[in-house]
Amino acid sequence: MRSWQVHELGDPIDRLVLDEVEAPEAGPGRVVLDLEAVGLAFPNVLQCRGEYQVKPPLPFSPAAEVVGRVSAVGDGVEGLEVGQRVVSLGGALADQ
């Protein structure tokens, strides 16, 4: 799957790279989303520069908010089903 990744801190225009990465799996207590929309905000720019208070390990995929449909549900997940549209938070500038 495709995912925009930051491998080195700096200006996002120069540092974001479109990579092919392994598709996620819905492990226990987790779901996989097929993403439809992603929100980027100024804190994501700060993350790419290494200037935000939360510093994810490299490489990471920046994004603030995501909207998508559940494509897989792991064991123990309740209240979500395949095809359901959901909103989530976290680094998801990717296909899934």
C-alpha positions in Angstrom: 0.0 0.0 0.0 1.1 3.6 -0.5 2.0 5.8 2.5 3.5 9.2 2.8 6.4 8.8 5.2 8.9 11.1 6.9 12.3 9.5 7.1 14.3 12.6 8.1 13.1 15.6 10.1 12.9 18.9 8.2 10.6 20.9 5.9 7.7 18.6 5.0 7.9 19.7 1.3 11.4 18.3 1.1 11.0 15.3 3.5 7.7 13.6 2.7 8.3 10.5 0.5 5.6 8.3 -1.0 6.6 4.8 0.0 5.2 1.3 -0.6 4.7 -0.3 2.8 3.2 -3.5 4.1 -0.6 -3.2 4.5 -1.8 -3.3 8.1 -3.6 -6.3 9.5 -6.5 -6.2 12.0 -4.9 -7.8 15.0 -6.8 -8.3 18.3 -8.6 -5.2 19.4 -7.8 -3.4 16.1 -9.5 -2.5 12.9 -8.2 -1.5 9.4 -9.6 1.4 7.6 -9.7 2.2 3.9 -9.1 5.9 4.1 -11.3 8.4 2.2 -10.1 11.8 3.6 -7.2 13.0 5.8 -6.8 16.3 7.6 -3.4 18.0 7.9 -2.8 20.8 10.3 0.1 23.0 11.4 1.0 20.5 14.2 1.8 18.0 11.5 4.3 20.5 10.0 5.9 20.8 13.4 6.1 17.0 13.7 7.8 16.8 10.4 10.3 19.4 11.6 10.8 17.7 14.9 9.4 20.8 16.7 6.2 19.3 18.1 6.0 18.0 21.7 5.1 14.5 20.5 8.0 13.1 18.5 7.0 9.8 16.8 9.9 7.4 15.8 11.1 7.7 12.2 9.8 6.8 9.8 6.3 8.0 10.5 3.2 9.1 8.5 1.8 12.5 9.6 -1.9 13.3 9.7 -4.3 14.6 12.2 -7.8 13.4 11.4 -8.9 10.6 9.1 -12.2 9.4 7.7 -12.6 6.0 6.2 -14.5 2.7 6.1 -13.7 -0.3 8.2 -12.2 -3.0 5.9 -11.2 -5.5 8.5 -12.1 -6.1 12.2 -9.8 -7.9 14.6 -10.9 -10.3 17.4 -12.4 -8.6 20.4 -13.6 -5.5 18.6 -17.2 -4.6 19.4 -19.4 -2.0 17.9 -17.6 -1.7 14.5 -18.2 -3.7 11.4 -16.8 -4.0 7.9 -18.2 -1.2 5.7 -19.0 1.2 8.6 -17.8 4.8 8.1 -15.7 6.1 11.0 -13.5 9.0 12.1 -10.2 8.4 13.7 -7.1 10.3 14.9 -3.4 9.7 14.2 -0.8 9.3 11.5 -2.6 8.0 8.5 -1.4 9.7 5.4 -1.8 6.5 3.5 -4.2 4.2 1.7 -5.1 2.3 4.9 
